[in-house]
């Protein structure tokens, strides 16, 4: 509902402000021609005479709408001050630093009709729709003519192309490209395994037996049966993550080129039945649907949690909890093989949301050159590592290392980098080496384990965000699909939770559940997703 209101506001804003430059939603050529008409000639004259990383001979300022992780863009951040020195381009944020609500700020901008020169937003589909409605400039020709480094990534990286292109053939946003495949890993209490003389589980059945031992054999040694073997921080927003153990979920998932809605499939019955059993045996956190984002801190810090699927930062607890829990160790393990013996990791790449140029920008040529700067080696280092000599050093062989300014900060390394404006949500290539440089040794080993096994990942899958595939739809299909799923998704979530918690009986309700899904339009939703998936598989620009 919120997204529909957001898009309606976006369309209304574009329609009401008929004077928007290039706002007639014409072809990519028309948008680029407008850009050329404003500044192309002057840019051509100065392009060859600019030195080093300068984008403009004279200092220029552009407005920008950006908010990442509740942090509105701040022009005073050191990294962006440095970028301004190097390029002669400075940015002025349009979101109040006291307003952390990105959606609210976006709606306000849309309703005002005053678009920032540069716009980035958490939802790429919103930017693409704004582009189709005329509020964002198609960047195709601008990139070809003025952004050779972005063009190089487009030419060489199929995933980057798929993220960048809208279904109408235009590019409305420059994505953030992420190098590493794995985003989250399976973690287990190695010290508990050692205490109980157990081996790390390699299959879902072995995982059950290990969790059962964690629950019943008092590995924390306090004489109480208080261990919570399996927990998850994302249970409140992604309640089905542990259905992956049986190769199923509450979502859509393609198999052999055909889109499936997993609650309709046989694996779903296997997965739900087993999760019910595990919950009844006390293996799953009794508050998995409600405990929320603090689960990891609470359960690991209390010496209660045994196993989870989470980010690499889980390894940090091995050092932070040593004083209170001597010998504490979370170790990354390979994804347990499912009931069919298949090892698969579903949670991997995330859609690379970036930034684009609005149709109210008067000098898009300069802006696209500025965006291209962050795809150069110098610009990439600035956004990934910060300022050389302050936040990182470089060896003679070119390898980089963070300084104690980053590693010994009161914040986490990534927290510190973001506090100075690095690792922000813009179009860039995220350097995998930067991630390794911020990790403890256990985290590095976990990353190498997962990123060293390409066979665990299915390259035919679209990127995932919170367990959902990021497919691209036509405007009509998107509207119809969202209307259907607005009825289906809450119903499925409610039923799933009621079955796991034992409120309702899964076996007796399943057939009625399927009939209700059919009545609510799941077959049509499958058709729409199949069409979008076919487009994803067939993209070859």
N, C-alpha and C positions, 0 to 999 in steps of 0.2 A: 504494500500500500504506500509506504513511504517513497519507494522508488518511482511509483507511478505519479505521485504528487510532484516529485522532483522533476521528472521528465516533462510533466505538464507545465510546470513553472518555466522550465528551460524553453519550451516551445513558445509559451506566451511571451517571454521576454524577447525572443528573437522576432516574433511577429509584431510586437508593439514598437520595437525600435527599428523602424524601417530604414533608418539612415545608417545602419551598420555597414561598414565597408565590406564589400564582397559578400553580402549576406543573402544572396539570392539562391543559395544552394545549387549553383551551376556546377559544371564539370571542373575537374582539377585545373584545367588550363585557364579557366576564367579567374580562379583565385590567384593563380600564379601570375597571370598577366597583370592583375591589379597590383600585385606586389612589385612587379617589374616597373610598372608605370610610376610608382611613388619614388623608388630609390635605386632601381637597377642601374641607371646611367651613372650616377655618382659613385655607386659601389664599384662598377667596372673600372672607373678611372683610378680608384685608390687601392684596388685589390692587390696589385703587384708591388705597390710601394710600402705596404704595411710591414713592420718589422716584428720579428719574434712571434709572440702569441697575440699581438694586438688584433682586435676585430674591427676597430674603428680608429681613425686618426684623432677624432675629438671624443671626449667623454660623452657617453649617452646613458640615459636611464630609462628603464622599462618597468611597468608594473607587473606584478606576478601574484597569482592566487595559488598558494601551496600550503598544505597542512599535512604533516606526517606524524603519526603516533601522538596526536594531540599537541603537536608543536607547530604553531603557525610560523611561516617563514619570517626570519629576523635578519634584516640587512646588516646588522652589527656583528653577526657571527664571523669569526676570524677567517674561515675558509672563503666566505663570500666577499669579504673585504679584500682578501688576497686575489680572488678571481677578478675583481674589479680593477686592481692594480695591473694585472697581467693583460687584460683584454680591453680595458677602457669601457667596459659595460658594467653598470651597476643595476641592481634590481631593488624595487621598493615593494614590499609586501602590502597587500590590500586587506588582509585579515587582521583584526585587532589581536595583539599578543595575549589579550585576556580571554579570547574566544577560542576554546579548544574544540568546539563542536564543528567538525568539517562539513557535515551535511547541512547544518543550519546556515553556516556562512555561504555555502554554495547556493542555497536557495535564495538567500538575501541578494547575492550578486545577480542571479538570474532575474529576480523580480525587479531589480533596479534598472536593468537594461544596460548597465555600465560594466562591460566585460574588461577584465585585466588583459594586458597585452599577451601574457603567457598564463596558461591555465593547466594545472595538474589536479587530478582528482583520484580518489581511492577506487572508483569504479570506471574501468576503461570503456565499458559499454555506454556510460553516460557521456563521456567525451565524444565517442563516435557518433552517438545520436545527435549531440549538439552540433557536430560537424555536418551531418547530413541535413540538419535544419538550417545550416548557414552560419552558425556561430563560431566555427573553427575553420581555419584555412587549410585546404588540402596541401600537403607538404611534398608531394611526389616530385614535382619539377624543381622546387626550391632545394630539395636534397640533392638531386642530380647535378644541379648547376653550382651549388654553393656549399655543400656539406660532404666532401669526399670521404671523410672518415666514417660518417653514418652510412653512406652509400656502400662502403666496403663491407660493413657488418651485414647490411641488407643482402648483399650479393653472396656472402659466404655462410650465413647462419640461417638455416631454414626456420628454426624456432623463433628467431627474432622477426623474420618476415611475417610469420603467421600471427604473431602478436601485434605487429605494427599495422598490417593492412585491415581496413574495414571491408565489409562485404561488398560495398559499392566500388571497390578498387582503389580507394583513396587512403592515404595515411594522414590521420588527424592527430596522432600523438607519437612521440619518440619514446619507446619503452625502456625500461630498466632491464638490462640483460644479465642474467645470473649464471655464473659459470658452473657451480657445483650442482649435481643432480639431487642429492639427498638433502632434505630439510629437517627431518626428524629421525630418531633411531629408537630401537628397543633397548631399554636399560633395566638391569637387574642387580639386586644387592649381592655382590660377589662375596662379601664377608659373611652373609647368611648362608650362601651356598657352601662356603668353606666350613663353617661351623657345623652344618648338618651333613657334611661329607657328600654333597650333591654335585653333579656336573651341570653346566649350563644347558638348558633345554634347546633342542634343535627341531622339535616338532610340536604341534599344538597339544598332542596328548602328553608329551614330556613336560610341556609348560604347565598343564593341569596338575601333574603329579608334584612338580616343584612348588607351585602355589599352594597346593594342599598341605605340603610339609611346612611351608612358611606359616600357614594358618594354625597348624595343630602341634608343632614341635617347639614352639617358644624360642625362635632364633634371636629375639632381642633380650632374652634371659631375665625378664622381670617377673616371671611366674604367672603372668596374666595372658589370657587368650585375646590379645588386643591388636595383633598384627593385621594389617590390611594389605593382603598380597598384591592386588592389582588395582591401580588407581589411575586417574587421568584428569589433567587440568582442563581439558576441553570438553568434558562430559556434558556441560550445560549447553554448549553450542554445537557440538559434534558428538551426539550421544551414541553413534553407531561405530565409533572407531575400532572397537574390539571385535566387531563382526568381521573385520578384515581377516581375523585368524581363521575363519572358515570360508574365505574368499567370497564375501558378500557384504552388503551394506543396506542403507535405507535410500540409496541414490540410484541414478542411472549409471550404467557401466557397459562399455562395448565389448563384445566377444566375437572374434572372427569377422569383424567388420559390421556386425549387427548390434544396434543399440538395444540394451535390455534394461528393464526396470527391475532391480534386484528383488524387491519384495514379492514379485511374481514368480521367481525362480526357485528351484529345489534347494540350492545352497542356502537360501534365506531360512528355510525351515530348519535345516541342520544348524545354522548359526544361532538362531534365536533359541532353539531348544537347548543348545549347549550353554548359552549365556544365562538362561534361566537356571540351569543346573548349577553353574558356577556361582551364581548369586546366592542360591539357596545354601550352598556349601560354605558361604562366607568368604569366597575367594575374591569377590569384587567389592570395592568400596560401597558400603550401604548408602552413601551420600553422593554417588558418582554423578547423578544428574543435577545436584544442587550445590556441591561444595565449592565449585568455581575455581578461579585462577590461582587462589592461594593453596590449592591442594598440595602442590609439590613442597612448598615451604613448610606447611603444617605437618604433613605426614613423614617427610624425610627428617625434618628437624625434630620431630617427636619420636624418632626411631621406630616408626610404625609401618611405613610404606615399603613394599618389596619389589615392585616391578611397574614400569610405566613405558609409554611411548611418547617421547618428548624431544625438545631441542637439545643441541650440543651443550648448552649452558648447564645441563644436568650434571656434567662432569665437574663443575665448579664446587659442588657440594662435597666432593672428596677432600678438598682443602678447608672449606669453611666450617665443616662439621667435625673435624678431627679432634678438637679440644673437648667438645661435648659428647661425641660418640667415638671413642678411640677405635681405630681400625675400620671406620666407615668407608665403604667403597661401592660406588655404582659403576658397573662395567657395561659397555655396549655389547650386545650379542646380535648375531644374524637374525633376520626375521624368521620365526618358527615356520616350518613347512606346514601347509594346511592339511586337511583331511585327505587330500589327494596326493600329498607328497610334494606339492609345488611351493617353492620359496618365492615370495613376491613382496615387493615394497610398494604400496600404493601412494603413500604420502611423499611426494617428491617435489617437482618444480612448482613454482607459484607464478601466476601471471605477472608479467613485468609492467606494472602501471608506471607511466612516465609523465611527460608534459607535451603540450602543443601550443600553437599560436592562434589567438583569437582573431576574428575578422575585424575587430576594431583596432588592431595593431597597425600603425602607420608605416612601420619599417620592418617588415617581416624578413627581408634579406639579411639585415644585420642580426636579427634574432636567431635565424637558423644557423648563421655562422657562429654565434655565441654558443648555441646548443652543440654544434659540431666540435667546439673546443673540448668538451668533456669526453669526447671519443678519441682525442689525441693522447699520447702517452703522458704528457704533462698534466692535462686536464683530468685524465683518469686517476693519476697518482694523487692529485689534489682532493678529489672526491672520495677516493678509497682510503687514503693514508693520512690526509691532512697536509700540514706544511712541513717541508723538509727542513731538518735541523731543529725543529720544535717537537713535532709529534712522531717523526720517523727519521731514520738515517738510511743511507744507501752504501752498500759495500762496493768494492772495486768491480766485482762481477755483476753488479746491478741488483743483487738481492736486497730487499728492504726489511727493516726491523723497526717495530714501534719502540719509542723511548719510554722511560719510566713515567713521563708526563701522562701517557695513556695507560700503561700497565699498572702503575701504582696509584692511580686516581681513586678517590673515594667512590666514584662511579664505576660501573663495569667498563671495560675497554670500548665496547660499542656505545654505551651510554655517554662516555666522554666524547667520542668522535661526533656523535649526533649533537652534543651540546655546543660544538664549535661549527656545526653546519655541514660536516662530512657525512657520508652515507645517508644522504637525504633522498627523498623519493623524486628523482628526476630521471630523464633519459641518460643512461650511462651504461658502461659495462662493469659489473661488479667483479672485482678481482678475487679469485678464489684464494690467492696467497694471503690477502688481507685477513680472510677468515681464519686461516691456520695460524697467523701471527698473533691473534687475540686469544687463542685457545690454550688451555692447560694440556699437558701431555695426553691425558685420558681422552680429551676431546679430539685431539689430532688423530689418535688411533681410531676413534669412532668414525670420524669423517673418512679416513682412508679405507676403513672396512667397507663402508657403504658405497663410497664413490669408486671403489676398486672392483665393484661387481655390477657391471652393466646388465648382466643377465637377470638381475632382480627387478629391473625396471622395464616397462613396456613403452617403447618409443612411439607406438601408435596412439598413445593416450594424449588428449589435450592436457594443458596444465591444470593443476588442482588448486583450489582455495577452500580451506575448511571442509575438505571431503567432497566438494562439488566441482565438476568439470566446468572450465571456463570456455564454453562454446559461444559462437557468434551467430546471431539470428538476423533475419530481415526484420524491419520494423513491425510488420503485421504479425509475423510469427512470434516475435518476442512478446508482443502485447497479449496474444492468445495464450501462449505458453505460460506466462506469469499469472494470467487469470485462472488457468486450470490448476496450476500448482499452488496457488493461494488457498485453494480448497483442499488439495490432496496433502500437502506437506504437513500442516498442523495435525491433520487426522492421523497420518502415519506415525508422527512423533509421539502423539498421545497414546496410541495403541501400543507402540513398542515399549514405552516406559511402563505402561500398565501391565504388560506381560512379564517384563523383567522383575518388577517389584512384586508380582504375584497378586495384583489387584484383579486381573482378569485372566482367564484360561486361554492360552495360545492355541492349543490343539482344537478346542471346540469352536473358537472364533475365526480360525483362519479362512475357511471357505466364505463366510459372510464378509470378512475383510476384503477378500479379492473381488467379490461382487460389488462392494461399495467403491472400490478403486475404479472399476469399469464404469460404474454409474457416474463417477465424478470426472471422467474423461481421460483416464490414463492412457488409453490406446492412441488418442489424438496427440497427447504429449509425447508419446514414443515416436510418432510419425514426424513431429517437428524436430525432435532431437536427432532422429536418424538423418534427416535432411541436413541439419547443421553439422553433424559428424561427417557425412559424406563430403560436405564442402571442406571441412578441415583436412580430410585425407587427400582431397584432390587439389589442394592449393599448390600451385607451382608457378610463382611469379618470377 
